[in-house]
Amino acid sequence: MQTKARTNILSHKLFKAFIFFSVVLSLGLMLLLTPVSVAKTKLVESPINSNGCPTTLDFKLRKLGKSEEVNLCETYKGKVVLIVNTASKCGFTDQFDGLESLYKKYKDRGLVVLGFPSNDFANQDPENERKIADFCRLTYGVEFPMFQKIHAAEKGASPLYKTLGGIAGEFPKWNFHKYLLDTNGNLIGSFRSQEKPNSKKIVSLIEKHLP
């Protein structure tokens, strides 16, 4: 009798576990099959600070692995700016190729790409800044400006990303989220990781807003 009771209890637990995992699997499939927008392209004007700089660019940040600071407003206002949170050990890391290609193609026409390494998502950029800089240069030939490691996720976001996420209405959910600014620092596009740098949406927006 006791053996039969234990068997019934075990069967009941296995049945409950089966139901639980079936529900989880179903929900997962629903999420995978539900179309998800990976791009927002509505223009959102950036507030202007008293110094005349748009809030999206009113920051001084260090170059990657160096002590030298760059005033983003003084250096990049008047250009179309693509801001990306990068990672060296991510499934999207090969987007460095597309970003560099985009930069080389349009830099003389007024585009700049700004990379910001972040270790926020699955610890996929854990190295120090100098190692990250070497990786970007030696593996992908990155020449577009790379800056200090930051926090891009909404929780604990660095001031730059707190500003960008607030204006865009969305923060990066993973590495290689892309914010696109026009020549006045206004947000004209917010693209999730899946949107490749050379996608038609991104390229057409860049070409439309080049100075």
C-alpha positions in Angstrom: 0.0 0.0 0.0 2.8 2.4 0.9 4.6 1.6 -2.3 1.5 2.3 -4.3 0.9 5.6 -2.5 4.4 6.7 -3.1 4.0 5.8 -6.8 0.8 7.8 -7.0 2.4 10.8 -5.3 5.4 10.6 -7.7 3.1 10.3 -10.7 1.1 13.3 -9.5 4.3 15.4 -9.1 5.6 14.4 -12.5 2.2 15.3 -14.0 2.3 18.8 -12.4 5.9 19.2 -13.6 4.9 18.2 -17.1 2.0 20.7 -17.1 4.3 23.5 -15.8 6.9 23.0 -18.5 4.3 22.6 -21.2 2.9 26.0 -20.2 6.4 27.6 -20.1 7.2 26.1 -23.5 3.9 27.4 -25.0 4.5 30.9 -23.7 8.1 30.8 -25.1 6.8 29.8 -28.5 4.2 32.5 -28.4 6.9 35.1 -27.7 9.1 33.8 -30.5 6.2 33.7 -33.0 4.8 37.1 -32.0 6.1 39.8 -34.4 8.3 42.3 -32.4 9.1 45.7 -33.7 12.8 46.2 -33.7 12.8 49.8 -34.8 11.3 53.2 -33.8 11.8 55.9 -36.4 9.7 58.8 -35.1 11.5 62.1 -34.6 11.7 63.1 -30.9 13.2 66.6 -30.3 16.0 66.8 -27.8 15.7 69.5 -25.1 18.4 72.2 -25.4 20.5 73.0 -22.3 21.5 76.6 -21.4 24.9 76.1 -23.1 23.1 75.5 -26.4 23.9 71.8 -26.5 21.1 69.2 -27.0 20.8 67.0 -23.9 21.6 63.9 -26.0 25.1 65.2 -26.7 25.9 67.3 -23.6 28.5 65.0 -22.1 32.2 64.7 -21.7 33.4 61.1 -21.9 36.7 59.4 -22.1 38.1 57.7 -25.2 38.3 53.9 -24.7 41.4 52.9 -22.7 42.6 56.5 -22.4 42.4 59.5 -20.1 41.5 62.0 -22.8 38.0 63.3 -22.6 35.8 64.3 -25.6 33.0 66.9 -25.4 30.4 65.2 -27.5 28.5 68.4 -28.2 31.5 70.3 -29.4 32.9 67.5 -31.4 29.8 65.9 -33.0 27.0 68.5 -33.1 26.2 69.1 -36.7 26.7 65.4 -37.6 24.4 62.5 -37.9 25.3 60.3 -34.9 24.8 56.6 -34.4 25.3 55.5 -30.8 25.8 51.8 -30.1 26.3 49.8 -26.9 28.8 47.2 -27.9 30.2 43.9 -26.5 33.1 41.7 -27.5 31.6 38.2 -26.8 28.1 38.5 -28.1 26.2 36.8 -30.9 25.9 40.3 -32.4 29.6 41.1 -32.1 30.1 40.7 -35.9 28.0 43.9 -36.3 31.3 45.7 -35.7 31.9 45.0 -39.4 28.7 46.6 -40.5 29.2 49.6 -38.2 32.8 50.2 -39.5 31.6 49.8 -43.1 28.8 52.3 -42.4 31.3 54.7 -40.8 33.8 54.5 -43.7 31.1 55.0 -46.3 29.5 58.1 -44.8 32.0 59.7 -42.4 33.1 62.3 -45.1 29.5 63.2 -45.6 28.7 63.9 -42.0 28.1 60.6 -40.2 29.9 59.4 -37.0 29.5 56.1 -35.2 30.1 56.2 -31.4 30.7 52.9 -29.7 30.2 52.3 -25.9 31.3 49.0 -24.5 29.0 47.6 -21.8 29.1 44.5 -19.7 25.4 44.8 -18.6 24.0 41.9 -20.7 25.2 38.4 -19.7 28.7 39.7 -18.9 29.7 39.7 -22.5 32.3 42.5 -22.3 34.2 41.7 -19.1 37.7 42.7 -20.1 39.4 46.0 -19.2 39.2 48.9 -21.6 42.6 48.5 -23.2 41.9 44.8 -24.1 38.5 45.8 -25.5 40.2 48.5 -27.6 42.8 46.0 -28.9 40.1 43.5 -29.7 38.0 46.0 -31.7 41.1 47.2 -33.6 42.7 43.9 -34.3 39.7 41.8 -34.9 37.4 44.2 -36.8 39.6 47.0 -37.8 37.4 49.5 -35.9 38.3 53.1 -36.5 35.1 54.8 -35.5 35.3 56.4 -32.1 35.1 54.1 -29.1 34.5 55.4 -25.6 34.7 54.3 -22.0 32.7 51.4 -20.7 29.2 52.4 -19.6 25.9 51.0 -18.2 23.3 50.9 -20.9 20.6 48.9 -19.2 17.8 50.9 -17.7 18.7 49.8 -14.1 21.8 51.8 -13.2 22.1 53.4 -16.7 24.9 55.9 -17.1 23.9 59.5 -17.7 24.2 59.3 -21.4 22.0 56.2 -21.7 19.6 57.5 -19.1 19.1 60.5 -21.4 18.8 58.5 -24.6 16.5 55.8 -23.1 14.3 58.5 -21.6 13.9 60.4 -24.8 13.5 57.2 -26.9 11.0 55.6 -24.5 13.1 52.5 -24.5 16.4 51.3 -23.1 18.7 48.7 -24.6 17.5 45.2 -23.9 20.7 43.7 -25.2 24.0 44.5 -26.8 24.2 46.5 -30.0 21.1 48.6 -29.5 21.4 51.7 -31.8 20.2 55.2 -31.3 20.3 57.6 -34.3 20.5 61.3 -33.9 20.1 64.0 -36.5 22.5 67.0 -36.9 20.6 68.9 -34.1 20.9 66.0 -31.6 17.2 65.0 -32.0 16.4 61.3 -31.9 15.3 60.0 -35.2 15.7 56.3 -34.7 15.9 53.6 -32.0 16.9 50.2 -33.2 17.1 46.9 -31.3 20.0 44.5 -31.6 18.4 42.5 -34.4 18.5 45.5 -36.8 21.8 45.3 -38.7 23.8 48.5 -39.2 23.4 48.3 -42.9 19.7 47.7 -42.9 17.6 49.7 -45.3 15.8 51.4 -42.4 19.0 52.7 -40.9 20.8 53.6 -44.1 17.8 55.5 -45.5 17.5 57.5 -42.3 21.1 58.3 -42.3 21.1 59.4 -46.0 17.9 61.5 -45.4 19.5 63.5 -42.6 23.1 63.9 -43.7 24.2 67.6 -43.6 
